[in-house]
């Protein structure tokens, strides 16, 4: 869009306004700044919560299943997959392949105070994470100091979860505190 204007000395100035630069007609523009900031904030919380959920689940898999059964980003995708695998091999000739996974999972469930709702929490958080439209952009805007801060992760869980699962946020933080993220061991 171009505007022409004359100054006092009679010189005509042409100014060009590019809608891409100002973003006046795009979502997230000055006119829509509040909604865009709110959407970005929600996505940051979803990113932070999602990363924590994937990390927790990954550490559980590593603590329970033998390395030969874990295929990162492929299998297992969730706790139910892991439990089905344990059940599948239980009482078969290949049970030794599990390396006592069932016993490890039972012990870990006790230590983590695991409940069926916890899997629902993980799945809900992972779903919110997977629905971030431009995850790299959101990740770049996420302050580094928030990524391992339990208070921020707790807030992220609470902001992403529906009200009926929010009370589980503190329990998930407890679980994350038991998992040693440096080497994947369970403390």
C-alpha positions in Angstrom: 0.0 0.0 0.0 1.5 3.4 -1.0 0.7 6.8 0.4 1.7 10.1 -1.2 2.0 13.2 0.9 3.3 16.7 0.1 5.5 18.5 2.5 5.6 22.3 3.1 8.3 22.8 0.4 6.2 21.1 -2.2 8.3 17.9 -2.4 6.1 14.8 -2.7 7.2 11.9 -0.5 6.1 8.3 -1.3 5.9 6.0 1.6 5.3 2.3 1.2 3.7 0.2 4.0 4.2 -3.5 3.7 1.5 -5.5 5.4 4.0 -8.3 6.1 6.3 -5.9 8.0 3.6 -4.3 10.1 1.5 -7.4 10.2 -1.7 -5.2 10.5 -3.8 -7.7 8.6 -2.2 -10.9 10.1 -2.9 -12.8 13.2 -0.5 -11.6 15.9 -0.5 -8.1 14.6 -0.6 -5.0 16.8 -4.4 -5.2 16.6 -4.2 -8.8 17.8 -1.2 -8.6 20.1 -2.9 -9.7 23.3 -4.3 -12.8 21.7 -1.0 -13.7 20.0 1.0 -13.2 23.3 -1.5 -15.4 25.1 -1.3 -18.1 22.4 2.5 -18.0 22.5 2.5 -18.2 26.3 0.2 -21.3 26.1 2.5 -22.9 23.6 5.5 -22.2 25.7 3.8 -24.0 28.7 2.8 -26.9 26.4 6.4 -27.1 25.1 7.9 -27.2 28.6 5.3 -29.7 29.9 5.6 -31.9 26.8 9.4 -32.0 27.1 9.2 -33.0 30.8 6.5 -35.6 30.0 8.6 -37.2 27.2 11.7 -37.2 29.4 9.9 -38.9 32.3 8.4 -41.5 30.1 11.8 -42.1 28.4 13.4 -42.6 31.8 10.8 -45.1 32.8 11.3 -47.1 29.7 15.1 -47.1 30.2 14.6 -48.2 33.8 12.2 -51.0 33.1 12.9 -52.4 29.6 16.2 -53.9 28.3 17.9 -51.7 25.8 17.3 -54.1 22.9 13.5 -53.6 23.2 13.6 -49.7 23.2 13.6 -48.0 19.8 13.6 -44.2 20.5 10.7 -42.4 18.9 9.3 -45.7 17.6 8.7 -48.0 20.5 7.3 -47.9 23.1 5.2 -44.8 22.6 3.5 -44.9 26.0 3.3 -46.7 29.2 0.5 -49.0 27.9 2.8 -50.1 25.1 5.4 -51.0 27.6 2.9 -52.9 29.8 1.5 -54.8 26.8 5.1 -55.8 25.8 5.7 -57.1 29.3 2.5 -59.1 29.2 3.2 -60.4 25.7 6.5 -62.0 26.7 5.4 -63.1 30.1 5.1 -66.9 30.5 6.6 -67.5 27.1 9.9 -69.0 25.9 11.2 -65.4 25.3 10.4 -64.2 28.9 14.2 -64.0 29.6 14.5 -61.4 26.9 12.6 -59.0 29.2 15.3 -59.2 31.9 12.9 -59.0 34.8 11.0 -56.0 33.3 7.8 -56.9 35.1 9.5 -56.9 38.5 11.3 -53.7 37.7 8.0 -52.0 36.6 6.2 -53.1 39.8 9.0 -51.8 42.0 9.2 -48.5 40.0 5.4 -48.0 40.2 5.7 -48.3 44.0 8.6 -45.8 44.2 6.8 -43.4 41.8 3.4 -44.0 43.4 2.1 -44.6 39.9 -1.6 -44.5 39.2 -3.6 -45.0 36.0 -4.3 -41.3 36.0 -0.6 -40.6 35.5 -0.7 -42.1 32.1 -3.7 -40.0 31.2 -1.7 -36.9 32.4 1.3 -37.9 30.2 -0.9 -38.5 27.1 -2.8 -35.2 27.6 0.4 -33.3 27.9 2.1 -35.0 25.0 -1.0 -34.3 22.9 -0.8 -30.6 23.7 2.9 -30.6 22.8 2.3 -32.3 19.5 -0.3 -29.7 18.5 2.1 -26.8 18.7 2.0 -25.4 15.2 5.6 -24.1 15.0 7.5 -25.9 17.7 11.0 -24.6 16.8 9.8 -21.0 17.1 8.3 -21.7 20.5 11.4 -23.6 21.6 13.6 -20.7 20.6 11.5 -18.3 22.7 11.5 -20.6 25.8 14.1 -19.3 28.3 16.8 -21.9 29.1 16.4 -21.5 32.8 12.7 -22.6 32.7 13.5 -26.0 31.1 14.7 -27.7 34.3 13.0 -25.5 36.9 10.5 -27.7 38.9 8.3 -24.6 39.7 8.0 -23.7 36.0 7.4 -27.3 35.0 4.6 -27.5 37.7 3.0 -24.4 36.2 3.4 -25.8 32.7 1.6 -29.0 33.8 -1.2 -27.1 35.5 -1.7 -24.8 32.5 -1.9 -27.6 30.0 -4.0 -30.1 32.0 -7.8 -29.9 32.3 -9.0 -29.2 35.8 -9.8 -32.8 36.6 -6.1 -33.8 36.2 -4.4 -30.7 37.6 -3.9 -32.2 41.0 -1.7 -34.8 39.4 0.8 -32.1 38.4 2.5 -32.1 41.8 2.7 -35.9 41.7 4.4 -35.7 38.3 6.9 -33.2 39.6 7.6 -35.7 42.4 8.3 -38.4 39.8 10.6 -36.1 37.8 12.5 -35.4 41.0 13.1 -39.2 41.5 14.4 -39.6 37.9 18.0 -38.5 37.5 17.9 -36.8 34.1 21.7 -36.7 33.8 22.1 -40.4 33.3 18.6 -41.8 33.1 18.8 -43.7 36.3 16.1 -43.7 39.0 17.3 -42.3 42.3 
